[in-house]
Amino acid sequence: MSITNRNTGTNVEEIGDGIYRINTPVSTVPGGFSFNQYLIADDQPLLFHTGPRKMFPLVREAVESVMPAQQLSFIALSHFEADECGSLNEWLAAAPHAVPLCGRIAAMVSVDDFADRPSRAMADGEELTLGKHTVKWLDTPHLPHGWETGYLMETTTATMFCGDIFTQGGYGDVALTGDDILEPSEAFRQPLDYFSHSSDAGMLIEKLACQRPATLACMHGSAWAGDGAALLRALALRLAGPGQS
């Protein structure tokens, strides 16, 4: 792990071939919290999530420890919220050839109005080759929240950038873990209840499970390595409630 800002503890660690987790711990939530972004360093580099606008200098400093920020091609987001895309326009200014990357609904309802450059809107199941890496967009409306929500699956390394699913409290000290994250994430979710609990949640989780991710790149807490399909299906059972299958 490389600490890129001693004052905040912002750090970078490679969690897969050419895939880097950028982590900033914060103490604004009791017990601690963290904001993660993920950088795919490739011929067309991609940053998944920007962090809140006020974190832009920290995240840019971390990206610069891996590659020049101005070389970014895509600034991707799962849904329209401050920690997903708060500094989108700052990134578009820093990387003059970059464009926002999102789903079609996000582009229509928010991104193409908010962003200083038009987005690259992806259809469900559409793939985009970055060089060695290829990302696939997966529409998942309202999972866990936001009509426009979707996720990217990096098919070469089987890394799923899974947004707010499996959000864990704490500082995310371990970049990539094989330990259980379902129980910690459920302990964080249940008091806040930030899932939308839509009728399609189980179907959408199964859609993600069918991608068979080997790494779940969580936006808050540690990324996780293991049988991602099994972990997603275990989450679906929790969301369905007691006695459901």
TITOR-287628 format. One line per 4 residues: their letters; for each residue x, y, z of C-alpha. Coordinates in Angstrom, 2 decimals. Layout:
N
a = X,Y,Z ~ ...
***
This chain:
245
msit = 0.00,0.00,0.00 ~ 1.25,3.44,-0.92 ~ 0.18,6.41,1.23 ~ -0.30,9.37,-1.10
nrnt = -1.41,11.95,1.48 ~ -0.06,11.77,5.03 ~ -2.62,14.22,6.40 ~ -5.67,12.25,5.32
gtnv = -4.25,8.76,4.96 ~ -5.35,8.53,1.32 ~ -3.67,5.46,-0.15 ~ -3.39,3.39,-3.32
eeig = -2.98,-0.35,-3.74 ~ -3.11,-2.59,-6.81 ~ -5.83,-5.20,-6.24 ~ -5.68,-6.81,-9.69
dgiy = -3.66,-6.62,-12.87 ~ -3.65,-2.89,-13.64 ~ -6.55,-2.20,-11.24 ~ -5.90,0.11,-8.29
rint = -8.04,0.91,-5.26 ~ -7.81,4.51,-4.05 ~ -8.97,4.78,-0.44 ~ -9.57,7.79,1.80
pvst = -10.58,7.12,5.42 ~ -12.85,9.62,7.18 ~ -14.04,9.99,10.77 ~ -17.35,11.74,10.07
vpgg = -19.28,8.49,10.71 ~ -19.10,6.83,14.15 ~ -16.66,3.95,13.90 ~ -15.10,5.42,10.76
fsfn = -15.91,5.24,7.07 ~ -14.05,5.24,3.76 ~ -14.46,6.37,0.18 ~ -12.94,4.26,-2.58
qyli = -12.35,4.90,-6.24 ~ -10.91,2.41,-8.72 ~ -8.43,3.15,-11.49 ~ -7.94,0.86,-14.48
addq = -4.57,1.75,-15.96 ~ -4.64,0.78,-19.63 ~ -4.45,2.22,-23.15 ~ -7.70,4.06,-22.37
pllf = -7.53,4.51,-18.61 ~ -10.75,4.56,-16.62 ~ -11.57,5.95,-13.17 ~ -14.65,4.42,-11.54
htgp = -16.25,6.99,-9.23 ~ -14.71,10.34,-8.43 ~ -15.31,10.74,-4.72 ~ -17.01,13.86,-3.32
rkmf = -16.07,17.17,-4.92 ~ -14.02,18.30,-1.93 ~ -11.89,15.14,-2.18 ~ -10.82,15.89,-5.73
plvr = -7.28,17.05,-4.80 ~ -6.74,13.86,-2.76 ~ -8.00,11.52,-5.46 ~ -6.08,13.32,-8.18
eave = -2.90,13.08,-6.10 ~ -3.49,9.34,-5.76 ~ -4.15,8.84,-9.48 ~ -0.98,10.79,-10.26
svmp = 1.01,8.31,-8.18 ~ 0.09,5.67,-10.80 ~ -0.22,7.65,-14.06 ~ -0.73,11.21,-15.31
aqql = -4.30,12.23,-14.58 ~ -4.53,14.07,-17.90 ~ -4.32,10.71,-19.72 ~ -7.64,9.44,-18.37
sfia = -10.14,8.49,-21.07 ~ -13.24,7.70,-19.02 ~ -14.72,8.91,-15.74 ~ -17.28,6.25,-14.87
lshf = -20.10,6.27,-12.35 ~ -22.69,3.79,-11.15 ~ -25.34,6.37,-10.22 ~ -25.68,10.10,-9.76
eade = -24.65,10.96,-6.19 ~ -21.92,13.13,-4.66 ~ -19.46,10.37,-3.80 ~ -19.96,8.74,-7.20
cgsl = -19.51,11.84,-9.36 ~ -19.23,14.97,-7.22 ~ -15.99,16.03,-8.86 ~ -16.87,14.89,-12.38
newl = -16.33,18.30,-13.95 ~ -13.05,18.80,-12.10 ~ -11.87,15.53,-13.65 ~ -13.05,16.55,-17.10
aaap = -11.00,19.73,-16.73 ~ -7.93,17.80,-15.56 ~ -8.22,15.19,-18.31 ~ -9.08,17.05,-21.54
havp = -9.81,13.89,-23.55 ~ -11.90,12.12,-20.90 ~ -15.67,11.64,-21.12 ~ -18.22,10.54,-18.53
lcgr = -19.14,6.85,-18.76 ~ -22.51,5.76,-17.42 ~ -25.76,4.01,-18.28 ~ -28.32,5.44,-20.67
iaam = -30.74,6.48,-17.93 ~ -28.05,8.35,-16.00 ~ -27.01,10.15,-19.17 ~ -30.59,11.13,-19.93
vsvd = -31.74,12.31,-16.51 ~ -28.59,13.85,-15.01 ~ -25.15,13.43,-16.52 ~ -25.59,15.12,-19.90
dfad = -27.00,18.17,-18.14 ~ -24.49,18.28,-15.29 ~ -21.28,17.34,-17.08 ~ -19.20,19.78,-19.09
rpsr = -18.80,17.19,-21.89 ~ -21.31,14.72,-23.34 ~ -21.27,11.26,-21.84 ~ -20.54,7.88,-23.36
amad = -23.82,6.18,-22.46 ~ -23.71,2.38,-22.36 ~ -26.56,-0.02,-22.97 ~ -27.20,-3.00,-20.72
geel = -24.67,-5.71,-21.58 ~ -22.59,-3.44,-23.81 ~ -18.82,-3.93,-23.68 ~ -16.01,-1.42,-24.04
tlgk = -12.39,-2.40,-24.65 ~ -9.82,-0.27,-22.84 ~ -6.75,-2.17,-24.07 ~ -5.91,-5.27,-22.04
htvk = -9.11,-4.79,-20.07 ~ -12.72,-4.89,-21.21 ~ -15.62,-3.54,-19.17 ~ -19.27,-4.57,-19.47
wldt = -22.13,-2.34,-18.32 ~ -24.91,-3.95,-16.29 ~ -28.16,-2.08,-15.64 ~ -29.38,-2.60,-12.05
phlp = -32.10,0.02,-11.41 ~ -32.68,0.74,-7.71 ~ -29.97,-1.71,-6.56 ~ -29.31,-0.54,-3.97
hgwe = -30.81,2.84,-4.89 ~ -31.20,5.14,-7.87 ~ -33.26,4.48,-11.00 ~ -30.13,4.98,-13.12
tgyl = -27.89,2.59,-11.18 ~ -25.63,0.14,-13.00 ~ -22.23,-1.47,-12.54 ~ -19.15,-2.30,-14.57
mett = -17.76,-5.82,-14.84 ~ -14.13,-6.04,-15.93 ~ -14.17,-9.31,-17.82 ~ -10.44,-10.06,-18.01
tatm = -9.85,-10.10,-14.25 ~ -13.48,-10.87,-13.31 ~ -13.59,-7.70,-11.20 ~ -17.02,-6.23,-10.55
fcgd = -17.15,-2.56,-9.58 ~ -20.18,-3.04,-7.35 ~ -20.79,0.45,-5.97 ~ -22.70,0.64,-2.70
iftq = -23.45,-3.07,-2.52 ~ -21.53,-4.58,0.44 ~ -20.77,-1.17,1.95 ~ -18.75,-1.68,5.12
ggyg = -18.15,0.70,7.98 ~ -14.65,1.35,9.28 ~ -11.67,2.75,7.45 ~ -11.13,0.03,4.85
dval = -7.61,-0.56,6.12 ~ -7.24,-3.79,4.10 ~ -7.41,-3.10,0.38 ~ -8.37,-6.65,-0.66
tgdd = -9.66,-9.28,1.74 ~ -10.96,-12.81,1.59 ~ -12.62,-12.49,5.00 ~ -16.38,-12.27,5.37
ilep = -17.84,-8.92,4.33 ~ -21.49,-9.95,4.29 ~ -21.95,-9.68,8.06 ~ -20.13,-6.33,8.40
seaf = -22.01,-4.90,5.43 ~ -25.35,-6.12,6.77 ~ -24.56,-4.64,10.18 ~ -23.99,-1.31,8.44
rqpl = -26.99,-1.56,6.10 ~ -29.77,-2.59,8.44 ~ -29.87,0.48,10.74 ~ -29.67,2.88,7.77
dyfs = -31.80,0.85,5.34 ~ -30.41,2.60,2.26 ~ -31.52,-0.20,-0.07 ~ -34.63,0.57,-2.10
hssd = -36.03,-3.00,-1.63 ~ -37.53,-3.00,-5.10 ~ -39.46,-6.04,-6.27 ~ -36.71,-6.79,-8.81
agml = -33.82,-6.80,-6.32 ~ -33.44,-10.58,-6.23 ~ -33.55,-10.85,-10.01 ~ -30.96,-8.10,-10.39
iekl = -28.62,-9.65,-7.84 ~ -28.88,-12.94,-9.72 ~ -28.03,-11.05,-12.91 ~ -24.83,-9.86,-11.24
acqr = -24.09,-13.29,-9.78 ~ -24.28,-14.82,-13.26 ~ -21.22,-12.75,-14.20 ~ -19.26,-14.88,-11.69
patl = -17.07,-12.11,-10.27 ~ -13.85,-13.15,-8.55 ~ -13.30,-9.70,-7.05 ~ -15.94,-7.32,-5.73
acmh = -14.57,-3.77,-5.82 ~ -16.63,-2.11,-3.07 ~ -16.92,1.66,-2.86 ~ -16.81,1.72,0.94
gsaw = -14.57,-0.65,2.90 ~ -12.36,-3.44,1.62 ~ -12.57,-4.97,-1.81 ~ -13.23,-8.71,-1.62
agdg = -11.76,-11.74,-3.40 ~ -13.56,-15.07,-3.60 ~ -16.71,-16.64,-5.01 ~ -18.59,-13.45,-5.79
aall = -21.62,-15.29,-7.15 ~ -22.11,-17.15,-3.88 ~ -21.71,-13.97,-1.83 ~ -24.21,-12.08,-3.97
rala = -26.73,-14.90,-3.64 ~ -26.25,-14.90,0.12 ~ -27.05,-11.18,0.12 ~ -30.18,-11.84,-1.93
lrla = -31.40,-14.26,0.74 ~ -30.82,-11.66,3.45 ~ -32.77,-9.05,1.51 ~ -35.61,-11.49,0.90
gpgq = -36.05,-11.98,4.64 ~ -36.49,-15.02,6.92 ~ -37.97,-18.10,5.37 ~ -37.42,-16.94,1.79
s = -35.42,-18.84,-0.78
***
